[in-house]
Amino acid sequence: MSNTASLKNEYKERIVPILIEQFGYKSRMQVPVLKKIVINQGLGIATADKKIIDVAIAELTAITGQKAVATVSKKDISNFKLRKKMPIGVMVTLRREQMYEFLERLIRIALPRIRDFKGIESKFDGRGNYTLG
């Protein structure tokens, strides 16, 4: 847990004062913070084989350290052979300490190991959400 606290403490002690100075915030409450990290995996081929969902749940649980849940379809789509409430993906939502632990492992371990890594693209949706593919 000491690694988790390091990223959180670094943000609070080093980055927040820089943001306040740079953007002219009047209060610490105006500084952007992380609330949650949602990791999802769409499995379109899961309509044919139900075991794929179980494997994906096990993989996401191992990666994040928190139990993943299956996401289900909201409506019938005949072209995709999809029925309502059929499992089509897996997701997990991380908050607080687990969120910071996952983010630190992503930034310090996983991303540097990508071959020919040229940085990550800016994919903000205009509402403060970021997507990393």
DAQUI-V456922 format. One record per pair of residues at least 24 apart in sequence whose C-alpha atoms are under 6 Angstrom apart, sorted by the first residue. I is the first residue (numbers start at 0). GAP is how many residues later the second one is. Records with the same first field share a line. If there is no record, write none. Layout:
I=GAP ; GAP
This chain:
3=96 ; 97
35=58 ; 59
36=56 ; 57
37=54 ; 55
38=52 ; 53
39=50 ; 51
40=48 ; 49
41=47
42=45 ; 46
43=44
45=42
67=24
